[in-house]
Amino acid sequence: MADKDMQNELEQLRAEVAALSAARASKKAAEAQPDTSPVESRSPETGDLTGDISDIIENAKAATADDPELAGQFDQLIEQLEHEIKDLPAITTLAVFSLGVLFGRLLR
């Protein structure tokens, strides 16, 4: 019975590796071509959060280009978020993150 379970798990892992390899190949192909697609049409499987965040910021800036008041509020929000992230104590943040990981593993 254990051999069958291991074989099934091995097959699942191979399928996941194949899917991830295909996603990586499509991502490289997409990076080779100029990207004109909106953020909503991108695949969430790529895992490129930095690119997605920068795209969201660029889209928000483009939307606020016509309204200077809205642009000022957006800039102020970004500055506040940057300060809050920089002011977080590193040790406390790591401790809370570690506890979250432990609880996640235990509740699984």
C-alpha positions as CSV (number, residue, x, y, z in Angstrom):
1,M,0.0,0.0,0.0
2,A,2.8,2.4,0.8
3,D,4.4,1.8,-2.6
4,K,1.2,2.7,-4.4
5,D,0.9,5.9,-2.3
6,M,4.5,6.8,-3.1
7,Q,3.9,6.1,-6.8
8,N,0.8,8.3,-6.8
9,E,2.6,11.1,-5.0
10,L,5.5,10.8,-7.4
11,E,3.2,11.1,-10.4
12,Q,1.5,14.1,-8.9
13,L,4.9,15.8,-8.3
14,R,6.0,15.1,-11.8
15,A,2.7,16.6,-13.1
16,E,3.3,19.7,-10.9
17,V,6.9,20.0,-12.2
18,A,5.7,19.8,-15.8
19,A,3.1,22.4,-15.2
20,L,5.6,24.8,-13.5
21,S,8.0,24.2,-16.4
22,A,5.3,25.1,-18.9
23,A,4.4,28.2,-16.9
24,R,8.1,29.3,-16.8
25,A,8.5,28.7,-20.5
26,S,5.3,30.8,-21.2
27,K,6.6,33.5,-18.9
28,K,9.9,33.7,-20.7
29,A,8.1,33.8,-24.0
30,A,5.9,36.6,-22.7
31,E,8.9,38.5,-21.5
32,A,10.5,38.2,-24.9
33,Q,7.4,39.9,-26.5
34,P,6.3,43.4,-25.6
35,D,3.6,43.3,-23.0
36,T,0.4,45.2,-23.8
37,S,-2.1,43.1,-21.9
38,P,-3.9,44.5,-18.9
39,V,-3.1,43.2,-15.4
40,E,-6.4,41.3,-15.1
41,S,-5.5,38.9,-18.0
42,R,-2.2,37.8,-16.5
43,S,-1.9,34.3,-15.0
44,P,-1.6,34.2,-11.2
45,E,0.5,31.1,-11.5
46,T,3.6,33.0,-12.5
47,G,4.3,34.2,-9.0
48,D,5.7,37.6,-10.2
49,L,4.3,39.8,-7.4
50,T,6.9,42.6,-7.9
51,G,5.9,42.9,-11.5
52,D,2.2,42.8,-10.7
53,I,2.5,45.5,-8.0
54,S,4.5,47.8,-10.2
55,D,1.9,47.3,-13.0
56,I,-0.9,48.2,-10.5
57,I,1.0,51.3,-9.4
58,E,1.7,52.3,-13.1
59,N,-2.0,51.8,-13.9
60,A,-3.1,53.9,-10.9
61,K,-0.7,56.7,-11.8
62,A,-2.0,56.7,-15.3
63,A,-5.6,56.8,-14.0
64,T,-4.8,59.7,-11.6
65,A,-2.9,61.7,-14.2
66,D,-6.0,63.7,-15.0
67,D,-6.9,64.4,-11.4
68,P,-4.2,66.2,-9.4
69,E,-6.0,65.8,-6.1
70,L,-6.3,62.1,-6.6
71,A,-2.7,61.9,-7.6
72,G,-1.6,63.7,-4.5
73,Q,-3.7,61.3,-2.3
74,F,-2.1,58.3,-4.1
75,D,1.4,59.6,-3.6
76,Q,0.7,60.3,0.1
77,L,-0.7,56.8,0.5
78,I,2.4,55.3,-1.1
79,E,4.7,57.4,1.2
80,Q,2.8,56.3,4.3
81,L,3.0,52.7,3.3
82,E,6.7,52.9,2.7
83,H,7.3,54.5,6.1
84,E,5.1,51.9,7.9
85,I,7.0,49.1,6.3
86,K,10.4,50.6,7.1
87,D,9.3,51.3,10.8
88,L,8.3,47.7,11.5
89,P,10.8,46.0,13.8
90,A,12.5,43.2,12.0
91,I,12.7,40.8,14.9
92,T,9.0,41.2,15.8
93,T,8.0,40.8,12.2
94,L,10.0,37.7,11.8
95,A,8.6,36.2,15.0
96,V,5.0,36.9,14.0
97,F,5.7,35.4,10.5
98,S,7.3,32.3,12.1
99,L,4.3,31.9,14.4
100,G,2.0,32.1,11.4
101,V,3.9,29.5,9.6
102,L,3.9,27.2,12.6
103,F,0.1,27.6,13.2
104,G,-0.5,27.0,9.5
105,R,1.5,23.8,9.6
106,L,-0.3,22.7,12.8
107,L,-3.8,23.5,11.5
108,R,-3.2,21.7,8.3
